[in-house]
Amino acid sequence: QLQLVESGGGLVQPGGSLTLSCAASGSTVDDYDIGWFRQAPGREREGVACFSRWGGIINYEDSAEGRFMISRDNAKNTVWLRMNSLKPEDTAVYYCAAKRPYLFRSCVLSADAMTYWGKGTLVTVSS
């Protein structure tokens, strides 16, 4: 059973940067599509970035493209989300999530599609 634990959240000023970590255990991240999702107060959970099991394809949500970077280290069984140029609207609880991949298909930024979830880490962007 895959288990995911996020860390690295906190308070950051607008324009600042933050790196979130997702440590996996119980299985190997390389066997999954894995990604980052977020949920702001009063809003639905949305996908931010994901890393595909097949081909290493990476997908970003439009607002994250060019500002955020997802990376994975199979040896450390860890996935990171580097967030730059943070905005107040990036404030949310950030979750790491994973699912078994479909053969030869890239990951999708759909919360409903994910099977395994961490408990989340809060990111607050405020001056």
C-alpha positions, -999 to 999 in steps of 0.1 A, spaced: 0 0 0 15 33 -11 17 60 16 25 96 9 36 123 34 39 159 23 62 186 40 76 220 32 46 242 35 45 275 52 41 312 50 58 330 21 56 365 7 42 372 -28 70 367 -53 88 342 -31 96 306 -36 89 273 -17 97 237 -23 73 210 -12 83 174 -7 63 142 -9 80 112 7 66 78 -4 67 45 14 52 10 10 58 11 -27 80 28 -54 69 61 -69 83 49 -102 54 25 -105 28 53 -104 15 84 -120 21 109 -92 12 146 -89 5 176 -68 -30 189 -62 -43 219 -41 -75 230 -24 -81 266 -15 -109 274 10 -143 272 -6 -129 257 -38 -127 223 -53 -94 203 -53 -75 210 -85 -44 195 -102 -12 215 -103 14 192 -118 18 155 -125 46 131 -135 37 102 -158 49 66 -151 51 61 -189 77 83 -207 82 106 -178 57 131 -194 49 161 -171 17 180 -172 11 214 -156 -21 233 -149 -21 266 -168 -14 289 -139 15 267 -127 32 265 -161 65 284 -161 63 290 -123 62 255 -108 84 225 -114 77 189 -105 106 165 -101 111 130 -89 140 110 -74 133 73 -76 163 65 -54 149 86 -26 113 77 -34 104 113 -32 86 138 -54 91 176 -51 72 207 -62 93 238 -66 71 268 -66 85 302 -78 69 337 -82 42 327 -57 9 347 -57 -17 351 -30 -41 330 -52 -16 301 -47 -27 299 -11 -41 264 -5 -35 230 11 -12 211 -12 -16 174 -16 5 147 -31 -14 120 -49 -8 89 -70 -25 62 -91 -15 32 -111 -10 43 -147 -29 33 -177 -5 16 -202 13 41 -223 -9 70 -212 3 102 -196 -9 114 -162 -40 135 -158 -47 164 -135 -79 150 -122 -84 146 -85 -111 120 -91 -87 98 -109 -62 96 -81 -61 66 -56 -36 74 -29 -34 107 -11 -13 124 15 -27 145 43 -16 178 28 6 207 37 -6 243 40 10 270 18 1 306 26 12 334 3 7 367 20 26 399 29 
